[in-house]
Amino acid sequence: MSDASNVPVPHMTPEQFRQHGHEVVDWIADYWSRIGQFPVRSQVAPGDVRAALPERAPEEGEPLSAVLADLDRVVVPGLTHWQHPGFFGYFPANTSGPSVLGDLVSAGLGVQGMSWVTSPAATELEQHVMDWFADLLGLPASFRSTGSGGGVVQDSSSGANLVALLAALHRSSTGATVRHGVEPDRATVYVSSETHSSMEKAVRVAGLGSDAVRIVEVDGDLAMRPAALAARLERDVARGFRPVLVCATVGTTSTTAVDPLAELGPICQKYGVWLHVDAAYAGVSGIVPELRELQAGVEWADSYTTDAHKWLLTGFDATLFWVADRAALTGALAILPEYLRNAATDAGAVVDFRDWQVPLGRRFRALKLWFVLRWYGAEGLRAHIRSHVAMAQELARWADADERFDVVAPHPLSLVCLRPRWADGVEADVATMTLLERLNDGGEVFLTHTNVGGTPVLRVAVGSPATTPAHVERLWALLRENHDFLAEDFAAAAAERARAQQPTEQPAGDEPAAATANG
């Protein structure tokens, strides 16, 4: 009888890895070169991808050529191509060659960066890169590792919103022996109707419950009203609640509205409330000096988050998160079991990033950020942001001058929200959503929508690295062509409905049927 333990494990050798690694890099390069040939949105139906896969896992290993063949056959048709030049939906999810290579090196090294001692370079490179970014974005000195706080790379701004709330809860502790140091049924968190839903999710995860959320009114530009925030804080304090955190947004998801940090900050300080700034999409624009004014007042922030994986040529996940008081953050999250103790940690000489996040383990995310910064330089990143802003502003100018569309919200960056105009008698909301589906079904472009004032509008987010002015011009042509087609179609249908509702005329001299029957 053979001993299964003597069967050699078919590990990929370094030489095999070298060969197949070239094949995979070639596949990615080929994908990027032909990405514009695919429909932007996947054309598969629910279940199609699973139906193309075998029912059971392979019993024997297969050559990489078979895997790459199925990558083309099964996976690619089931993708919506986020790097496509015609992708204008959601917010961008940039990647780039340097980012992919940095991620490859991180994967190849395979280090666990949970503590300084587990790989000192993973911690110290991250600290340094985060200090570089704090400087490039014009963030306050307290956010640097040399100050009272510091920066860390989180997995997402949703996760950053959660840890900011946990730090705020810790700071608001009254010393009572209750969860997070504050009574959950008395804690309150303040958002606007435009705040990302991840903040309410964070409130739930933290155990406070949705009833802890207070929604603050917005102004005509969809920005949080400072006076409304002050009134809500005053009322809640008078009723015995304990305000914990205000989430202000720079660049809301729907329209890129900007909350007035310079006015909100003093109000938060007056009431001792943690001010968290969610700048997930728009924050990286601060690398461009002329756009930095959008974040005026950021010095009031206790914490700040922005996503390099949205608009700064770095693949997901790469959320940049800073806190002004790292003691509040680590006080909320640090737990040190015996098996993680070491001399450097015990001496307080190092930072252990496991205490700055919810999970224990962490990847070496800073490597891809380092690769991106080294390849592009600050000026290259500025050029990237400026080019997209310029394309979006040009689109907004075209729409402003066209009677078929309205620009419905301020558009300081690379998102433009358009409301199509329709003739009287046409159900505008239905027509707008039909226009959206018609555009997306065409395969050349992909857009998403939001509601402004209860009305659906089209969101055009310029952000793909491959997008050029020619692609934006093509999008504008498609918008007008499809609008005109649908306007004519819907107007004809509305006219037909109106004719059908007209009363039928009786021939002259004829008695109505009811009168004849009763005669």
SULJO-V267328 format. One record per backbone hydrogen bond with DSSP energy under -1.0 kcal/mol. CO is the residue of the C=O (numbers start at 1). NH is the residue of the N-H. E is the energy in kcal/mol with one decimal. If there is no record, write none. Layout:
co: {CO/CO}
nh: {NH/NH}
e: {E/E}
This chain:
co: {3/4/9/13/14/15/16/17/18/19/20/21/22/23/24/25/26/27/28/29/30/34/35/40/45/47/48/50/63/64/65/66/67/68/69/70/70/71/75/76/80/81/84/86/88/96/97/98/99/100/101/102/103/104/105/106/114/116/119/119/120/121/123/124/125/126/127/128/129/130/131/132/133/134/140/141/142/144/148/150/152/154/156/157/158/159/160/161/162/163/164/165/166/167/168/170/176/178/179/181/183/183/186/188/188/189/190/191/192/196/197/198/199/200/201/202/203/204/209/210/212/214/217/219/223/225/226/227/228/229/230/231/232/233/234/235/236/237/242/244/245/246/248/249/252/257/257/259/260/260/261/264/265/266/267/268/274/275/275/276/277/278/279/280/282/283/284/285/288/289/291/292/293/295/297/298/302/303/304/305/306/307/307/308/308/310/318/319/320/321/322/323/325/326/327/328/329/330/337/338/342/343/344/345/352/353/362/363/364/365/366/367/368/369/370/371/372/373/376/377/378/379/380/381/382/383/384/385/386/387/388/389/390/391/392/393/394/395/396/397/399/402/404/406/414/416/417/418/419/423/426/427/428/429/430/431/432/433/434/435/436/437/438/443/446/448/450/452/455/457/458/459/460/464/468/469/470/471/472/473/474/475/476/477/478/479/480/481/482/483/484/485/486/487/488/489/490/491/492/493/494/495/496/497/499/507/512/513/514/516}
nh: {6/7/11/17/18/19/20/21/22/23/24/25/26/27/28/29/30/31/32/33/34/37/38/81/48/51/52/53/67/68/69/70/71/72/73/74/75/76/78/79/82/84/87/446/461/100/101/102/103/104/105/106/107/108/109/110/354/119/122/123/124/125/127/128/129/130/131/132/133/134/135/136/137/139/143/144/149/147/326/323/321/319/160/161/162/163/164/165/166/167/168/169/170/171/172/173/178/181/182/174/186/187/242/244/245/214/247/216/195/199/201/202/203/204/205/206/208/207/212/213/189/191/225/222/219/229/230/231/232/233/234/235/236/237/238/239/241/240/188/274/190/276/278/259/256/251/252/261/263/264/265/268/269/270/271/273/246/302/303/248/305/250/283/307/285/286/287/288/291/292/294/295/296/298/300/301/324/277/322/279/320/310/311/312/314/94/308/154/306/152/304/150/329/330/331/332/333/334/340/341/346/347/349/348/355/356/113/365/367/369/370/371/372/373/374/375/376/377/380/381/382/383/384/385/386/387/388/389/390/391/392/393/394/395/396/397/398/399/400/401/402/405/421/419/462/460/408/458/406/426/428/431/432/433/434/435/436/437/438/439/440/441/442/40/88/459/457/455/452/450/418/448/416/467/472/473/474/475/476/477/478/479/480/481/482/483/484/485/486/487/488/489/490/491/492/493/494/495/496/497/498/499/500/501/502/510/516/517/518/519}
e: {-2.1/-1.5/-2.3/-3.1/-2.3/-2.1/-3.0/-3.0/-1.6/-1.4/-2.5/-2.6/-2.5/-2.1/-2.5/-2.6/-2.7/-2.4/-2.6/-2.0/-1.4/-2.1/-1.5/-2.4/-2.3/-2.0/-1.1/-1.4/-1.2/-2.8/-1.9/-1.9/-1.7/-1.7/-2.2/-3.1/-1.4/-2.5/-1.2/-1.8/-1.3/-1.7/-1.9/-2.0/-2.6/-2.5/-2.4/-2.4/-2.5/-2.2/-2.3/-2.3/-2.8/-2.6/-2.7/-2.3/-2.0/-1.1/-1.1/-1.1/-2.7/-2.4/-2.4/-2.1/-2.8/-2.5/-1.8/-2.3/-2.5/-2.2/-2.0/-2.6/-2.5/-2.6/-1.8/-1.7/-1.3/-2.0/-2.0/-2.1/-2.3/-2.2/-2.0/-2.6/-1.5/-2.3/-2.3/-1.9/-2.4/-2.3/-2.4/-2.7/-2.1/-2.4/-1.8/-1.5/-2.0/-2.5/-1.6/-1.9/-1.9/-1.1/-3.4/-3.1/-1.0/-3.1/-2.9/-3.6/-1.4/-1.9/-2.0/-2.2/-1.9/-2.0/-2.9/-2.5/-2.1/-1.7/-2.1/-1.8/-2.5/-2.7/-2.5/-2.2/-2.4/-2.0/-2.6/-2.2/-2.1/-2.6/-2.5/-2.2/-2.6/-2.5/-2.1/-1.3/-2.6/-1.6/-1.6/-2.0/-2.7/-2.8/-3.0/-3.1/-2.0/-1.9/-1.7/-1.5/-1.1/-2.3/-2.8/-2.4/-2.4/-2.2/-1.6/-2.8/-2.9/-2.9/-1.5/-2.7/-2.1/-1.9/-2.5/-2.7/-1.8/-2.1/-1.8/-2.3/-2.1/-1.0/-1.5/-2.0/-1.9/-1.7/-2.1/-1.9/-2.8/-2.2/-2.8/-2.5/-3.3/-1.1/-1.0/-1.5/-1.2/-1.3/-2.1/-2.6/-2.2/-2.6/-2.2/-2.0/-1.1/-2.9/-2.0/-1.2/-1.4/-2.8/-1.8/-1.5/-2.6/-2.0/-1.7/-1.5/-2.1/-1.8/-2.4/-1.8/-1.1/-1.0/-2.5/-2.6/-2.4/-2.6/-2.5/-2.3/-2.6/-1.8/-1.0/-1.8/-2.2/-2.2/-1.8/-2.1/-2.9/-2.2/-1.4/-2.2/-2.4/-1.9/-2.2/-2.5/-1.9/-2.0/-2.4/-1.9/-2.2/-2.4/-2.5/-1.5/-1.3/-1.4/-3.1/-2.9/-2.7/-2.6/-2.0/-3.1/-1.9/-1.8/-1.1/-2.4/-2.7/-2.2/-2.2/-2.3/-2.1/-2.2/-2.4/-2.4/-2.5/-2.7/-1.1/-2.4/-2.6/-2.8/-2.9/-1.2/-2.6/-1.8/-2.7/-1.0/-2.1/-1.5/-1.5/-2.4/-2.0/-2.2/-2.3/-2.1/-2.5/-2.5/-2.0/-2.7/-2.5/-1.8/-2.6/-2.1/-2.4/-3.0/-2.0/-2.0/-3.5/-2.2/-2.1/-1.9/-2.6/-2.4/-2.2/-2.2/-2.2/-2.3/-2.1/-1.2/-1.1/-1.6/-2.2/-2.2/-1.4/-1.0}
